[in-house]
């Protein structure tokens, strides 16, 4: 797995926290460090946000006046490139969403000081030039005890859009899933080490592997559900989530973003972060051969609602991952013999495989409940004290990352997972 940048202990996390950039890039680091004190969410009309309007104007002007820094000093050092992407992507979202009066019909212009280096760095990493799951979770941790382990109990998130602990709790929930999922990656690696023809002991090992994978997925579901005590739905939806929005958050007719100084910037992937960009979950799907694109002609036949969902969503989300992660998923997708193939031919493994698929279905059921609580219900309710806005929101579809109708997308993912189950032995 090391060939794909996967650490045996930390998975897709860097094995140790990323260091700040050198003095040459101090303008970037200082702009990020000052953002929390100077900038407020543009759509927030509360007294605290309004008190920062003047400092926000100054901060935004400083971004526009900043020099375009040469990224060649970073070389091909992955850790430096990851840190630079993290800093610049957060600056882009701070800049975009701190505008208190954006024109709904005009595109947002990202200053060249951010746009040009971010696109250069993103090209080297093979990742989208916008805030991603990697930026908010994988590249956003430091250790409370520097000598301690990379564990949730010893982690905090240094970069936040808000002062709410709810935001850190949201990131750490995803981090917990990623760290617990390292065992799933090791189980996948164990399968990759086996060679056909499989001996009786190999098949016994595969049975244990599937049982262990089911247990891990069950734990991932429990971690996902644990977000509720520390991350309040209203705070998440109205104070945190707006910062995540990408250029197409309002649907296909969004005016979009223009990256000044970047040729053909309208072709860039700029949808913003999503848990759908977690390579871990894509890897488990690929290992179990779950068909989100509906290419396998499995039963039951997809419903009309399933077919209305964006069938390319999962593959598009891979464009928001670093190229090493994409390569890993491509490798799994190209396996000549899959765990599903083996389980289909071995009645003893069929039920164990189906147990793992069933656990993935339950994980997605839990995700649907969380999304309903944190996004769909909040959108229909509207901001506190603004009942009319909630009534208006309730008459339109609730959109997720990339402007997709969220409920359709989540149900389609859950149903695609169910269809991977094998018929039971006769």
LUMRO-289300 format. One record per atom (N, C-alpha, C): residue in one letter; x, y, z negated. Coordinates in steps of 0.2 Angstrom, whole numbers, padded with zeros to 4 digits, always signed. Layout:
<pts>
AXYZ...
</pts>
This chain:
<pts>
X+0004-0006+0000X+0000+0000+0000X+0004+0006+0000X+0010+0006-0002X+0015+0011-0002X+0016+0015+0005X+0015+0010+0010X+0015+0013+0017X+0010+0018+0018X+0005+0018+0014X-0001+0023+0015X-0001+0028+0010X+0004+0029+0006X+0004+0034+0001X+0000+0032-0005X-0001+0026-0006X-0005+0023-0012X-0001+0021-0018X-0001+0024-0023X+0003+0022-0029X-0001+0017-0033X+0003+0012-0035X+0000+0006-0038X-0003+0007-0045X-0001+0013-0048X-0004+0015-0054X-0009+0021-0054X-0008+0025-0049X-0012+0031-0049X-0016+0031-0043X-0016+0026-0038X-0020+0026-0032X-0018+0032-0028X-0024+0036-0026X-0023+0042-0021X-0021+0048-0025X-0020+0048-0031X-0017+0054-0035X-0009+0054-0034X-0006+0060-0033X+0001+0060-0034X+0003+0057-0040X+0009+0053-0040X+0011+0050-0046X+0012+0054-0052X+0013+0061-0051X+0014+0066-0056X+0011+0072-0053X+0009+0077-0058X+0006+0083-0056X+0011+0087-0051X+0007+0090-0046X+0011+0094-0041X+0014+0101-0045X+0020+0102-0043X+0023+0108-0046X+0021+0115-0042X+0022+0120-0045X+0020+0127-0041X+0025+0128-0036X+0023+0132-0031X+0028+0133-0025X+0033+0138-0027X+0038+0138-0023X+0044+0142-0025X+0042+0150-0024X+0047+0154-0026X+0046+0161-0027X+0044+0164-0020X+0047+0161-0015X+0045+0163-0008X+0037+0164-0007X+0034+0159-0010X+0026+0159-0009X+0023+0162-0015X+0026+0166-0019X+0023+0168-0025X+0017+0172-0024X+0016+0176-0018X+0010+0179-0017X+0004+0175-0017X+0005+0169-0014X-0001+0164-0014X-0002+0162-0021X+0003+0160-0025X+0002+0158-0032X-0001+0163-0036X+0001+0169-0035X-0001+0175-0040X-0008+0176-0038X-0010+0176-0032X-0017+0178-0030X-0022+0173-0033X-0020+0166-0033X-0024+0161-0036X-0024+0162-0043X-0019+0163-0046X-0019+0164-0054X-0023+0170-0056X-0024+0175-0052X-0027+0181-0054X-0035+0181-0052X-0037+0176-0048X-0043+0176-0045X-0049+0175-0050X-0048+0171-0055X-0053+0170-0060X-0054+0176-0064X-0049+0181-0065X-0050+0187-0069X-0053+0192-0065X-0052+0192-0058X-0054+0198-0054X-0060+0197-0050X-0061+0190-0048X-0066+0189-0043X-0073+0186-0046X-0078+0187-0043X-0085+0184-0045X-0088+0182-0039X-0093+0177-0040X-0097+0174-0035X-0101+0180-0032X-0101+0181-0025X-0104+0186-0022X-0112+0186-0023X-0115+0180-0023X-0122+0180-0024X-0125+0180-0031X-0120+0180-0036X-0122+0181-0043X-0123+0188-0044X-0129+0190-0046X-0130+0197-0048X-0131+0198-0056X-0128+0193-0060X-0128+0194-0067X-0123+0199-0069X-0124+0202-0075X-0120+0207-0078X-0112+0206-0077X-0110+0200-0079X-0103+0198-0079X-0100+0198-0072X-0104+0195-0067X-0102+0195-0060X-0102+0202-0058X-0107+0206-0059X-0107+0213-0057X-0101+0218-0060X-0099+0216-0066X-0094+0220-0069X-0087+0219-0065X-0087+0213-0061X-0080+0212-0058X-0081+0214-0050X-0086+0217-0048X-0086+0219-0041X-0080+0224-0039X-0079+0228-0043X-0073+0233-0041X-0066+0229-0041X-0065+0225-0045X-0059+0221-0045X-0059+0216-0040X-0065+0214-0038X-0065+0209-0033X-0064+0212-0026X-0066+0218-0025X-0064+0222-0019X-0057+0223-0018X-0054+0225-0024X-0046+0226-0024X-0043+0219-0022X-0045+0213-0025X-0042+0207-0024X-0043+0205-0017X-0049+0206-0014X-0050+0204-0007X-0046+0208-0002X-0045+0215-0004X-0041+0219+0000X-0033+0216+0000X-0031+0214-0006X-0024+0212-0006X-0023+0206-0002X-0028+0202-0001X-0028+0196+0003X-0027+0198+0010X-0031+0203+0012X-0031+0205+0019X-0024+0208+0021X-0021+0212+0016X-0014+0215+0017X-0008+0210+0016X-0010+0204+0014X-0004+0200+0012X+0000+0198+0019X+0006+0197+0018X+0010+0195+0024X+0008+0188+0026X+0009+0186+0032X+0009+0179+0034X+0015+0176+0033X+0015+0171+0028X+0022+0168+0026X+0023+0162+0030X+0030+0161+0032X+0032+0156+0036X+0032+0149+0032X+0029+0144+0035X+0028+0138+0031X+0034+0133+0033X+0038+0135+0037X+0044+0130+0038X+0048+0129+0032X+0048+0133+0027X+0052+0132+0021X+0050+0126+0018X+0043+0124+0018X+0040+0118+0015X+0043+0112+0018X+0045+0112+0025X+0047+0106+0028X+0042+0101+0029X+0044+0095+0028X+0039+0089+0028X+0038+0086+0021X+0040+0090+0016X+0039+0088+0009X+0032+0087+0007X+0029+0081+0006X+0022+0080+0005X+0019+0083-0001X+0023+0083-0006X+0021+0086-0013X+0020+0094-0012X+0025+0097-0008X+0025+0104-0007X+0019+0106-0003X+0018+0102+0002X+0012+0103+0007X+0006+0102+0004X+0005+0097-0001X-0001+0096-0004X-0003+0102-0009X+0002+0105-0012X+0001+0111-0017X+0000+0117-0013X+0003+0118-0007X+0001+0124-0003X-0006+0123+0000X-0008+0117+0002X-0015+0117+0005X-0020+0118-0001X-0018+0115-0007X-0023+0117-0013X-0023+0124-0014X-0018+0128-0014X-0018+0135-0016X-0022+0139-0011X-0020+0138-0004X-0023+0141+0001X-0030+0140+0002X-0032+0134+0001X-0039+0132+0002X-0043+0135-0003X-0041+0135-0009X-0045+0138-0015X-0045+0146-0013X-0040+0149-0011X-0040+0156-0009X-0045+0157-0004X-0046+0153+0001X-0051+0154+0007X-0058+0154+0004X-0059+0149-0001X-0066+0149-0004X-0067+0155-0009X-0062+0157-0012X-0063+0163-0017X-0064+0169-0012X-0061+0169-0007X-0062+0175-0002X-0069+0175+0001X-0071+0170+0004X-0077+0169+0007X-0083+0171+0002X-0083+0167-0003X-0089+0167-0008X-0089+0173-0013X-0084+0177-0013X-0084+0183-0017X-0087+0189-0014X-0089+0189-0007X-0092+0194-0004X-0099+0195-0006X-0101+0201-0009X-0107+0202-0012X-0112+0203-0007X-0110+0205-0001X-0115+0207+0004X-0113+0205+0011X-0113+0198+0012X-0111+0195+0019X-0117+0196+0024X-0115+0197+0030X-0120+0198+0035X-0122+0191+0037X-0129+0189+0037X-0131+0182+0039X-0130+0180+0046X-0129+0186+0050X-0129+0184+0057X-0122+0185+0060X-0117+0187+0056X-0110+0188+0058X-0106+0183+0055X-0101+0180+0059X-0096+0175+0056X-0092+0178+0051X-0089+0174+0046X-0085+0176+0041X-0078+0176+0044X-0074+0181+0043X-0067+0181+0046X-0062+0180+0040X-0058+0175+0041X-0053+0173+0036X-0047+0176+0038X-0044+0180+0033X-0038+0184+0035X-0032+0180+0038X-0028+0182+0042X-0023+0178+0045X-0018+0176+0040X-0017+0180+0034X-0013+0178+0029X-0014+0172+0026X-0020+0170+0026X-0022+0163+0024X-0023+0158+0029X-0027+0160+0035X-0029+0156+0040X-0023+0153+0044X-0018+0157+0045X-0012+0154+0049X-0008+0149+0046X-0006+0150+0039X-0002+0145+0036X-0006+0139+0034X-0013+0140+0032X-0017+0134+0030X-0018+0130+0036X-0018+0132+0042X-0019+0128+0048X-0013+0124+0049X-0007+0128+0049X+0000+0125+0050X+0001+0119+0045X-0001+0120+0039X+0000+0115+0033X-0004+0109+0034X-0011+0111+0036X-0016+0105+0037X-0014+0101+0043X-0011+0104+0048X-0009+0100+0054X-0003+0095+0052X+0001+0097+0047X+0006+0092+0045X+0004+0087+0041X-0001+0088+0036X-0004+0083+0032X-0010+0079+0036X-0012+0082+0041X-0017+0078+0045X-0024+0079+0041X-0025+0085+0038X-0031+0086+0034X-0035+0092+0037X-0041+0093+0035X-0045+0099+0037X-0042+0105+0034X-0042+0111+0037X-0040+0117+0034X-0045+0121+0030X-0047+0117+0025X-0053+0120+0021X-0052+0116+0014X-0056+0119+0009X-0056+0115+0003X-0059+0108+0004X-0056+0103+0001X-0058+0096+0002X-0058+0093-0005X-0060+0086-0005X-0060+0082-0011X-0053+0082-0014X-0048+0081-0009X-0041+0080-0012X-0039+0087-0016X-0041+0092-0013X-0039+0099-0017X-0042+0099-0023X-0049+0098-0024X-0052+0099-0030X-0051+0093-0035X-0049+0087-0033X-0048+0082-0038X-0041+0079-0038X-0039+0076-0032X-0033+0073-0032X-0027+0077-0033X-0027+0083-0031X-0021+0088-0031X-0022+0093-0036X-0027+0092-0041X-0029+0097-0046X-0029+0094-0053X-0023+0092-0055X-0023+0089-0062X-0016+0091-0064X-0016+0092-0071X-0010+0092-0075X-0011+0088-0081X-0005+0086-0084X-0005+0082-0090X-0005+0086-0096X-0010+0084-0101X-0010+0088-0107X-0004+0086-0111X-0002+0080-0111X+0005+0078-0114X+0009+0076-0108X+0014+0080-0106X+0018+0079-0100X+0022+0072-0100X+0023+0069-0106X+0026+0063-0107X+0021+0057-0107X+0014+0059-0107X+0009+0054-0107X+0007+0051-0101X+0003+0046-0100X+0001+0043-0094X-0004+0047-0090X-0005+0046-0084X-0010+0049-0079X-0016+0045-0081X-0020+0048-0086X-0026+0045-0088X-0031+0051-0089X-0038+0049-0089X-0043+0055-0090X-0042+0058-0097X-0040+0054-0102X-0039+0057-0108X-0033+0062-0109X-0029+0062-0104X-0023+0066-0104X-0023+0071-0098X-0028+0072-0095X-0029+0076-0089X-0033+0082-0090X-0031+0088-0087X-0035+0093-0086X-0034+0096-0079X-0039+0100-0077X-0039+0103-0070X-0037+0110-0071X-0031+0112-0068X-0029+0119-0069X-0032+0124-0064X-0035+0122-0059X-0038+0127-0054X-0046+0126-0054X-0049+0131-0056X-0057+0131-0057X-0059+0138-0054X-0065+0138-0051X-0068+0144-0048X-0072+0148-0054X-0074+0144-0059X-0078+0147-0065X-0074+0146-0071X-0077+0149-0077X-0075+0148-0083X-0079+0142-0087X-0083+0139-0083X-0087+0134-0086X-0084+0128-0087X-0084+0124-0093X-0081+0118-0093X-0085+0113-0089X-0091+0114-0087X-0095+0110-0083X-0091+0108-0076X-0088+0113-0074X-0084+0112-0068X-0078+0107-0068X-0074+0108-0074X-0069+0103-0075X-0072+0096-0076X-0078+0096-0080X-0081+0089-0081X-0083+0086-0074X-0085+0090-0070X-0087+0088-0063X-0081+0085-0060X-0076+0088-0059X-0069+0086-0056X-0067+0080-0060X-0067+0080-0066X-0064+0074-0070X-0068+0068-0070X-0075+0069-0068X-0079+0063-0067X-0076+0059-0061X-0075+0063-0055X-0073+0060-0049X-0066+0057-0050X-0062+0061-0054X-0055+0058-0056X-0055+0052-0060X-0060+0051-0064X-0061+0045-0068X-0063+0039-0063X-0067+0040-0058X-0069+0035-0053X-0063+0033-0049X-0059+0038-0047X-0053+0037-0043X-0048+0032-0047X-0047+0034-0053X-0042+0030-0057X-0044+0023-0059X-0051+0023-0061X-0053+0016-0062X-0053+0012-0055X-0054+0015-0050X-0054+0012-0043X-0047+0009-0041X-0042+0011-0045X-0035+0009-0043X-0036+0001-0043X-0039-0002-0048X-0039-0009-0048X-0043-0012-0041X-0048-0009-0039X-0051-0011-0033X-0046-0011-0027X-0042-0006-0027X-0036-0005-0021X-0032-0011-0022X-0030-0013-0028X-0025-0018-0029X-0028-0025-0027X-0035-0026-0028X-0039-0032-0026X-0039-0032-0019X-0040-0027-0015X-0040-0027-0008X-0033-0029-0006X-0028-0026-0009X-0021-0028-0007X-0019-0035-0008X-0022-0038-0013X-0022-0045-0014X-0024-0049-0009X-0030-0047-0006X-0033-0050+0000X-0029-0050+0006X-0026-0044+0007X-0022-0043+0013X-0015-0047+0013X-0013-0050+0007X-0007-0054+0006X-0009-0061+0008X-0015-0063+0008X-0017-0070+0010X-0016-0071+0017X-0015-0077+0019X-0015-0079+0026X-0019-0085+0028X-0022-0085+0033X-0026-0091+0036X-0021-0096+0038X-0023-0103+0037X-0030-0105+0034X-0029-0105+0027X-0035-0103+0024X-0035-0102+0017X-0036-0109+0013X-0032-0110+0008X-0032-0116+0004X-0037-0116-0001X-0038-0121-0004X-0043-0122-0009X-0042-0117-0015X-0035-0116-0017X-0033-0111-0022X-0034-0104-0019X-0033-0103-0013X-0034-0096-0010X-0042-0094-0011X-0046-0099-0009X-0053-0098-0010X-0055-0097-0017X-0052-0100-0021X-0054-0099-0029X-0051-0092-0031X-0046-0090-0028X-0043-0083-0029X-0048-0078-0027X-0051-0079-0021X-0055-0075-0018X-0062-0074-0022X-0064-0080-0024X-0070-0079-0029X-0069-0075-0035X-0063-0076-0038X-0061-0071-0044X-0060-0064-0041X-0057-0063-0035X-0056-0056-0033X-0063-0053-0032X-0068-0056-0029X-0075-0053-0028X-0078-0052-0035X-0077-0057-0039X-0080-0055-0046X-0077-0049-0049X-0071-0049-0049X-0067-0043-0052X-0069-0037-0048X-0070-0037-0042X-0072-0031-0038X-0079-0029-0040X-0083-0033-0041X-0090-0032-0044X-0090-0028-0050X-0086-0031-0055X-0085-0028-0061X-0082-0021-0061X-0077-0019-0056X-0075-0013-0055X-0080-0008-0053X-0084-0010-0048X-0089-0006-0045X-0094-0004-0050X-0096-0009-0055X-0101-0008-0060X-0098-0002-0065X-0091-0002-0066X-0088+0003-0070X-0088+0009-0067X-0087+0010-0060X-0088+0016-0056X-0095+0019-0057X-0100+0015-0057X-0107+0017-0058X-0107+0021-0065X-0105+0017-0070X-0105+0020-0077X-0102+0026-0077X-0096+0027-0074X-0092+0033-0074X-0096+0039-0071X-0099+0037-0065X-0103+0042-0061X-0108+0045-0066X-0112+0040-0069X-0118+0042-0073X-0115+0046-0080X-0109+0046-0081X-0107+0049-0087X-0106+0056-0086X-0107+0059-0080X-0106+0066-0079X-0111+0070-0083X-0117+0067-0084X-0123+0071-0086X-0122+0075-0093X-0119+0072-0098X-0118+0076-0104X-0114+0082-0104X-0109+0082-0100X-0104+0088-0100X-0105+0093-0094X-0109+0091-0089X-0110+0095-0083X-0117+0097-0082X-0120+0103-0084X-0127+0104-0084X-0129+0105-0076X-0135+0102-0074X-0137+0103-0067X-0138+0110-0065X-0141+0114-0069X-0142+0121-0067X-0136+0125-0066X-0131+0124-0071X-0125+0127-0070X-0121+0125-0064X-0121+0118-0063X-0118+0116-0057X-0120+0119-0051X-0127+0119-0050X-0130+0121-0044X-0129+0128-0042X-0130+0132-0047X-0131+0139-0046X-0124+0143-0047X-0120+0140-0051X-0113+0144-0053X-0107+0140-0050X-0107+0134-0049X-0101+0130-0046X-0102+0128-0039X-0107+0125-0037X-0108+0122-0030X-0108+0128-0025X-0110+0134-0026X-0109+0139-0021X-0102+0140-0018X-0097+0139-0023X-0090+0140-0021X-0088+0135-0016X-0091+0129-0016X-0089+0124-0012X-0091+0124-0004X-0096+0129-0003X-0099+0129+0003X-0094+0130+0009X-0095+0126+0014X-0091+0127+0020X-0095+0131+0025X-0092+0132+0031X-0095+0136+0037X-0101+0134+0039X-0103+0128+0038X-0110+0125+0041X-0115+0123+0035X-0114+0126+0029X-0118+0124+0024X-0125+0126+0025X-0127+0131+0029X-0134+0133+0030X-0137+0129+0036X-0133+0124+0039X-0136+0121+0045X-0132+0123+0051X-0135+0120+0056X-0132+0120+0063X-0132+0127+0066X-0136+0132+0063X-0137+0138+0066X-0132+0143+0062X-0128+0141+0057X-0124+0145+0053X-0119+0149+0058X-0118+0156+0056X-0114+0160+0060X-0107+0157+0060X-0105+0154+0055X-0098+0150+0055X-0093+0155+0052X-0087+0152+0052X-0081+0156+0050X-0076+0157+0056X-0072+0162+0056X-0067+0163+0061X-0060+0164+0057X-0055+0159+0059X-0049+0160+0056X-0045+0165+0060X-0044+0171+0058X-0040+0176+0062X-0033+0173+0063X-0031+0174+0069X-0024+0172+0072X-0023+0165+0074X-0029+0161+0073X-0029+0154+0075X-0033+0153+0081X-0030+0150+0086X-0033+0149+0093X-0039+0144+0092X-0044+0145+0095X-0050+0140+0095X-0052+0138+0088X-0052+0143+0083X-0054+0141+0076X-0061+0138+0076X-0065+0140+0081X-0072+0137+0080X-0072+0129+0081X-0067+0126+0083X-0066+0119+0083X-0064+0116+0077X-0062+0120+0072X-0059+0117+0066X-0065+0114+0062X-0063+0109+0058X-0067+0105+0053X-0067+0110+0046X-0073+0113+0045X-0073+0118+0039X-0079+0117+0035X-0081+0110+0034X-0087+0109+0030X-0087+0110+0022X-0081+0110+0020X-0080+0110+0013X-0080+0103+0009X-0078+0103+0003X-0077+0097-0001X-0084+0093-0002X-0083+0087-0003X-0088+0082-0004X-0085+0075-0007X-0089+0072-0011X-0087+0066-0014X-0087+0061-0008X-0090+0062-0003X-0090+0058+0003X-0083+0058+0006X-0078+0062+0004X-0072+0062+0007X-0067+0058+0002X-0070+0054-0003X-0066+0050-0007X-0063+0044-0003X-0057+0043-0002X-0054+0037+0002X-0056+0031-0002X-0056+0031-0008X-0057+0025-0012X-0064+0022-0010X-0069+0026-0010X-0076+0023-0008X-0076+0021-0001X-0073+0024+0003X-0073+0022+0010X-0069+0015+0011X-0064+0015+0007X-0060+0008+0007X-0064+0002+0005X-0068+0003-0001X-0072-0002-0003X-0077-0004+0002X-0080+0001+0005X-0085+0000+0011X-0082-0004+0016X-0076-0002+0018X-0072-0005+0024X-0070-0012+0022X-0068-0013+0016X-0067-0020+0014X-0073-0025+0014X-0078-0022+0012X-0085-0026+0012X-0088-0026+0019X-0086-0022+0023X-0088-0022+0030X-0095-0019+0030X-0096-0013+0026X-0103-0010+0026X-0103-0005+0032X-0108-0006+0036X-0109-0003+0042X-0113+0004+0042X-0110+0009+0041X-0114+0016+0040X-0116+0018+0047X-0113+0016+0052X-0114+0019+0059X-0119+0015+0063X-0122+0010+0059X-0127+0005+0062X-0125+0002+0069X-0119+0000+0069X-0116-0003+0075X-0117-0011+0075X-0118-0014+0069X-0118-0021+0068X-0125-0025+0070X-0130-0021+0071X-0137-0024+0072X-0139-0029+0067X-0138-0027+0060X-0140-0031+0055X-0147-0030+0053X-0150-0035+0049X-0157-0034+0046X-0157-0032+0039X-0162-0029+0037X-0168-0027+0041X-0166-0022+0045X-0170-0021+0050X-0169-0016+0055X-0170-0009+0052X-0165-0004+0053X-0165+0002+0050X-0172+0006+0051X-0174+0009+0046X-0180+0013+0047X-0180+0019+0051X-0185+0022+0053X-0185+0028+0057X-0181+0034+0053X-0182+0034+0046X-0179+0039+0042X-0172+0037+0042X-0170+0031+0042X-0162+0029+0042X-0159+0032+0049X-0163+0031+0054X-0160+0033+0061X-0160+0041+0061X-0164+0045+0057X-0164+0052+0057X-0157+0055+0054X-0155+0051+0050X-0149+0053+0046X-0143+0054+0051X-0138+0057+0049X-0132+0058+0053X-0127+0052+0052X-0127+0048+0057X-0124+0041+0057X-0116+0042+0058X-0114+0048+0059X-0107+0050+0060X-0104+0053+0054X-0108+0054+0048X-0106+0057+0042X-0100+0054+0039X-0100+0048+0038X-0094+0045+0035X-0088+0045+0039X-0088+0044+0045X-0082+0045+0050X-0080+0052+0050X-0085+0057+0050X-0083+0064+0050X-0079+0066+0043X-0081+0063+0038X-0078+0064+0031X-0071+0062+0031X-0069+0057+0035X-0062+0055+0035X-0058+0060+0038X-0060+0065+0042X-0056+0070+0045X-0054+0075+0039X-0057+0075+0033X-0056+0079+0028X-0051+0075+0023X-0048+0070+0025X-0043+0066+0021X-0036+0067+0024X-0031+0066+0020X-0024+0066+0023X-0023+0060+0028X-0019+0061+0033X-0018+0056+0038X-0016+0049+0035X-0012+0049+0030X-0011+0043+0027X-0017+0039+0024X-0022+0042+0022X-0028+0039+0019X-0032+0037+0025X-0032+0041+0031X-0036+0039+0037X-0032+0033+0040X-0026+0032+0040X-0022+0027+0042X-0024+0020+0039X-0025+0021+0032X-0026+0015+0028X-0033+0013+0030X-0038+0017+0031X-0045+0015+0033X-0045+0012+0040X-0041+0015+0044X-0041+0012+0051X-0038+0005+0051X-0033+0004+0046X-0030-0003+0045X-0035-0008+0043X-0039-0006+0038X-0044-0010+0035X-0050-0012+0040X-0051-0007+0044X-0057-0008+0049X-0055-0012+0055X-0048-0013+0056X-0045-0017+0061X-0043-0024+0059X-0045-0026+0053X-0043-0033+0050X-0046-0038+0055X-0042-0043+0057X-0045-0048+0061X-0049-0053+0058X-0048-0054+0051X-0053-0058+0047X-0054-0054+0041X-0061-0053+0039X-0063-0049+0034X-0065-0054+0028X-0066-0051+0022X-0069-0054+0016X-0076-0057+0018X-0080-0053+0022X-0086-0055+0024X-0086-0061+0028X-0082-0061+0033X-0081-0067+0037X-0080-0073+0033X-0075-0073+0028X-0074-0079+0024X-0080-0081+0020X-0083-0076+0017X-0089-0077+0013X-0094-0080+0017X-0095-0078+0023X-0101-0081+0027X-0100-0088+0028X-0094-0090+0028X-0092-0097+0030X-0092-0102+0024X-0092-0099+0018X-0091-0102+0012X-0096-0101+0007X-0101-0106+0006X-0107-0105+0002X-0105-0103-0005X-0099-0105-0008X-0097-0103-0015X-0095-0096-0015X-0093-0093-0010X-0091-0086-0010X-0097-0081-0008X-0102-0084-0004X-0108-0080-0002X-0111-0076-0008X-0113-0079-0013X-0116-0076-0018X-0111-0071-0022X-0105-0072-0022X-0100-0068-0025X-0099-0061-0021X-0099-0062-0014X-0099-0057-0010X-0105-0052-0011X-0111-0056-0011X-0117-0052-0011X-0118-0048-0018X-0115-0051-0023X-0115-0047-0030X-0111-0041-0029X-0105-0041-0025X-0101-0035-0024X-0105-0030-0020X-0108-0032-0015X-0113-0028-0011X-0118-0025-0015X-0121-0029-0019X-0127-0027-0024X-0124-0021-0028X-0118-0022-0031X-0116-0017-0035X-0115-0010-0032X-0112-0011-0025X-0112-0005-0021X-0118-0002-0020X-0123-0006-0019X-0130-0003-0018X-0132+0001-0025X-0131-0002-0030X-0133+0001-0037X-0129+0007-0038X-0123+0007-0036X-0119+0013-0036X-0122+0019-0032X-0124+0017-0026X-0127+0022-0022X-0134+0024-0025X-0138+0020-0028X-0144+0022-0031X-0143+0027-0037X-0137+0025-0040X-0136+0030-0046X-0134+0037-0043X-0130+0037-0037X-0128+0043-0034X-0134+0047-0032X-0139+0043-0029X-0145+0047-0027X-0149+0050-0033X-0149+0047-0038X-0152+0050-0044X-0148+0056-0047X-0141+0056-0047X-0137+0061-0048X-0138+0067-0044X-0138+0066-0037X-0139+0071-0032X-0146+0074-0033X-0151+0070-0034X-0158+0073-0035X-0158+0077-0041X-0155+0075-0047X-0155+0080-0053X-0151+0086-0052X-0145+0085-0049X-0140+0091-0048X-0141+0095-0042X-0144+0093-0037X-0145+0097-0031X-0152+0098-0028X-0155+0092-0027X-0162+0092-0024X-0167+0096-0029X-0167+0094-0035X-0172+0097-0040X-0170+0104-0041X-0164+0106-0041X-0162+0112-0043X-0164+0117-0037X-0163+0114-0031X-0164+0118-0025X-0172+0120-0025X-0176+0115-0026X-0183+0116-0026X-0186+0120-0031X-0182+0120-0037X-0184+0124-0043X-0182+0132-0042X-0176+0133-0038X-0174+0140-0038X-0170+0142-0044X-0167+0148-0043X-0163+0151-0049X-0167+0152-0055X-0165+0152-0061X-0169+0153-0067X-0172+0160-0066X-0179+0161-0067X-0182+0167-0067X-0184+0169-0060X-0183+0165-0055X-0184+0167-0048X-0189+0162-0045X-0195+0161-0048X-0199+0156-0045X-0201+0156-0038X-0201+0162-0035X-0203+0163-0028X-0198+0160-0024X-0191+0161-0026X-0186+0158-0022X-0186+0150-0022X-0188+0147-0028X-0189+0140-0028X-0194+0138-0024X-0200+0141-0024X-0205+0139-0019X-0203+0139-0012X-0200+0144-0010X-0197+0145-0003X-0192+0139-0002X-0188+0137-0007X-0183+0132-0006X-0187+0125-0005X-0192+0124-0009X-0196+0118-0009X-0199+0117-0002X-0200+0122+0002X-0203+0120+0009X-0198+0118+0014X-0192+0118+0013X-0187+0116+0018X-0182+0111+0015X-0179+0107+0020X-0174+0102+0018X-0169+0104+0014X-0166+0100+0009X-0160+0102+0005X-0154+0099+0009X-0150+0104+0010X-0144+0102+0014X-0138+0100+0010X-0134+0095+0012X-0128+0093+0008X-0122+0096+0012X-0116+0093+0011X-0110+0095+0015X-0111+0094+0022X-0109+0099+0026X-0109+0099+0033X-0116+0100+0036X-0121+0103+0031X-0127+0105+0033X-0132+0099+0035X-0130+0093+0032X-0135+0087+0033X-0140+0087+0028X-0146+0084+0030X-0152+0084+0025X-0150+0078+0020X-0149+0080+0014X-0146+0076+0009X-0150+0070+0007X-0156+0070+0006X-0160+0064+0004X-0160+0059+0010X-0160+0061+0016X-0160+0056+0022X-0153+0053+0022X-0148+0057+0021X-0141+0054+0021X-0140+0049+0016X-0142+0051+0009X-0140+0046+0004X-0144+0040+0004X-0151+0040+0007X-0155+0034+0007X-0152+0030+0013X-0150+0033+0018X-0147+0029+0024X-0140+0025+0022X-0136+0029+0018X-0130+0025+0015X-0132+0020+0010X-0137+0020+0006X-0139+0015+0002X-0142+0009+0006X-0146+0011+0011X-0149+0005+0015X-0144+0002+0019X-0139+0005+0022X-0134+0002+0026X-0130-0003+0021X-0129-0001+0015X-0125-0005+0010X-0129-0012+0009X-0136-0011+0008X-0140-0017+0007X-0140-0022+0013X-0139-0019+0019X-0139-0023+0025X-0133-0027+0026X-0128-0026+0022X-0121-0030+0022X-0122-0037+0019X-0127-0037+0015X-0128-0044+0011X-0129-0050+0016X-0126-0055+0014X-0127-0061+0018X-0133-0065+0016X-0136-0069+0021X-0141-0074+0019X-0138-0079+0015X-0143-0081+0010X-0140-0086+0005X-0140-0093+0008X-0136-0097+0005X-0135-0104+0008X-0142-0108+0008X-0143-0112+0013X-0149-0116+0013X-0149-0121+0008
</pts>
